[in-house]
Amino acid sequence: MKILLTGANGYIGMRLLPRLLELGHEVVCAVRDENRLSIDRATRKKVNVIEVDFLEDVEAETIPKDIDAAYYLIHSMTSSISDFDEKEAYAARNFNQYVAATQCQQVIYLSGIVNEEKLSRHLSSRKNVEDILYQGKFNLTVLRAGIIVGSGSSSFEIIRDLCEKLPVMITPKWVLTKSQPIAIRDVIQFLTGVLGNSQTYDQSFDIGGPDVLTYKEMLHQYAKVREFKNWIFTVPVMTPKLSSYWLYFVTSTSYKLAVNLVDSMKMEVVARDNRLQEILGIQTHTYQEAIDMAFKKIEQNLVISSWKDSIASGQVQEDLEKYIQVPKYGVLKDIQQIQVEDDLKTIENIWKIGGETGWYYGSWLWKIRGFLDKLNGGPGLRRGRTHPDKIFPGDALDFWRVLLADKKAKRLLLFAEMRLPGEAWLEFKIDQDNVLHQVATFRPKGLKGRLYWYSILPFHYFIFGGMIRNIAKA
């Protein structure tokens, strides 16, 4: 089958893509920026990539006419607090227009469990998108899931942060809300199982694992799998706003996502039927099994995708391509260079920068800068990196965003997403004479930007100088 995969560079899309290829399908990946599709060259050769923004006006001829089925994996919850529901509705209507011009027979939409009478704004938006898609000229299959547990998923990373950082927790009362978590492996099974299955046409199904747990029980079971104890005390006085700040400062989530998650965590998300499990013959994994599988992926460095790499997890919401050309005029620079003996080894060191490896010099200074950035509403160092030695354009790298990562050209270009009175780039490049060039570029915004640069100039001498020396000899 020829399949259109929207949201191909999202958390679910990146997990679903290799499975569709394994099953022998031809896949068309629909992304806003093809430079941000973080797949290796071998996989890139197997797929067709098209650029389409479903929040823009419909452009004819963008999507191939001969697609047989499509996956709708688009959402805007992490990009906005105020109008994400309007964006999701607009994108769904545009999607219907695009698909109407094709021969698509089935669309599969991954939604949320919406069984409560009163829904959160996030879940109401998911239900509204479902209603809009049902108006399309195709057979719709809706899979409604609650918390998805897997390496790199936002839910798993939040639970992980809370348990690993806070053995004793004072929590809001929504931790007593019931949920039905499901392993990412099972979600992919359901998504591929319904493909082309006429028994699932024009129907909506709840999908969930075998366990119905409160968030408190989920935190306790996580600790049990990790073989430590935690203590959780619930208080009734924590407002939704305080809860959002609590999640934001303790975990790796962005503030926008924290606000929308807290709103939804007050709602029970429990499946009401297991019809699809019976139709497809799928045996789902328990919550503890899902956590165990997630850690096996982490320990083996096999995390395929992470929510942290989404553009919405940082400060820059526009296309990254506009930042690739580093400005030459009206900027302030710190330029370092050093002769290297082994250029290939040095490139490997550069490709490991950030995350667990750190920034090669003054780790405590970087941590202080990250903490201050988070206090100011920036991402701080919370995001780390998805893989210890692989980098793709668009990836999050602590409080930087990868603009260009070309090992062949021996060049890495980063753009700062920390809160700054200006814009900042950090570039590493090895020339043909085996000289490593490290250039920090800052384009200040007004007097405040220039004062900021000169106030930290003394630290640059030590930090950037020490960093390039340690990269060269590491």
Secondary structure, 3 states (H helix, E strand, C coil): CEEEEECCCCHHHHHHHHHHHHCCCEEEEEECCHHHCCCCHHHHCCCEEEECCCCCCCCCCCCCCCCCEEEECCCCCCCCCCCHHHHHHHHHHHHHHHHHCCCCCEEEEEEECCCCCCCCHHHHHHHHHHHHHCCCCCEEEEEEECCEECCCCHHHHHHHHHHHHCCEEEEEHHHHCEECCEEHHHHHHHHHHCCCCHHHCCEEEEECCCCCEEHHHHHHHHHHHCCCCCEEEEECCCCHHHHHHHHHHHCCCCHHHHHHHHHHHCCCECCCCCHHHHHHCCCCCCHHHHHHHHHHHHHCCCCCCCHHHCHHHCCCCCCHHHHCCCCCCCCEEEEEEEECCCHHHHHHHHCCCECCCECCCCHHHHHHHHHHHHHCCCCCCCCCCCCCCCCCCCCEECCEEEEEEECCCCEEEEEECCCCCEEEEEEEEECCCCEEEEEEEEEECHHHHHHHHHHCHHHHHHHHHHHHHHHHHC
